[in-house]
Amino acid sequence: MPKIVSADGSIRISGSIIHQTKELMRIATNDSRFGVKVKDIITEGYTKQSNPYIRSFKTAKEYTGVWLHLASYVRENFGINKITDIRAEHIESFIEQKAELSPKSLRNISSAIGKLENVIEQKLGLEVDFGSREDYSGRWFANKIASEMESSSSRGAYENPQALVENLSSPTHQLIAELQWQGGFRIHEVAGIRESSFKSWTDSWGQEHWGIEVRGKGGYIRTVELPSDVWGRAKEHVEEFGKIGFSYREYLNDLRESAWETGQAYQGSHGLRYNFAQEKYEELIEAGWGHNEALKEVSEMLGHHRPEITQHYLGGWGGGGW
């Protein structure tokens, strides 16, 4: 059974990562006794900005949601069973799949994870790597996305995705980027691809199709159809290595460098999902589909539960177009 022990041995938390998270919230709220005064925080040697306490019920409720979602995400996607084993790159992956949220929501996520970090380090005396403000890693990646969204009309698609992909430094990164661009994959969906994920079929018209089955947000399962060459390269890679293994931070750094070298704004890995959404929507409209029908189809391709989220991805393309 997973166990967390404080540096001095006085606190021991056994159980699942979800139970660990709830226990840390109990510690942060003094068993739900809110209203810790600033003078008491300072007396204990903490600052008002950096302390392990959650001082209101409303904040505790909001932070509990973020902590539990993070814990569930790293357990399901990275096999992590101890909250102290979470690293910056796991948090970046968690944040990236929430990139469609508002700047305010993204900053709230960053603050919530920052408080979790404070509780672990200051109450348990254990060091964790939840990211650095200097390089916008880990939780600070959410702040970077929020700033980018506020400084431009939208955080959207790459101007030249083909050049971006071709300029990436490794074949594995190129494969991941193509899967995101050509299939609309979330980054954690790429990490979850296994040999059993690959599907091929022939439709009633005799047309061959190639796809990869993935489990998206909320456990939603969908089959992502791909061009045969991308599907084939992905299948060969997984057959050889068992999965598409990569460092998320290294992949993002490679995308950032490639964007700079090809003269386009860096849009994170989620930007390639924007490219996918806009290109598929345009194809359907040109084929004679109406806006609502095309929006619903692209929404299902992306694994969204609500079409209005997909509308955000389309930007100027949807409902009038450019």
Secondary structure, 3 states (H helix, E strand, C coil): CCEEECCCCCCEEECCHHHHHHHHHHHHCCCCCCCCCHHHHHHCCCCCCCCCCCCCHHHHHHHHHHHHHHHHHHHHHHCCCCHHHCCHHHHHHHHHCCCCCCHHHHHHHHHHHHHHHHHHHHHCCCCCCCCCCCCCCCCHHHHHHHHHHHHCCCCCCCCCHHHHHHCCCCHHHHHHHHHHHHHCCCHHHHHCCCHHHEEEEECCCCCEEEEEEEECHHHCEEEEECCHHHHHHHHHHHHHHCCCCCCHHHHHHHHHHHHHHCCCCCCCCHHHHHHHHHHHHHHHHHCCCCHHHHHHHHHHHHCCCCHHHHHHHHHHHCCCCC
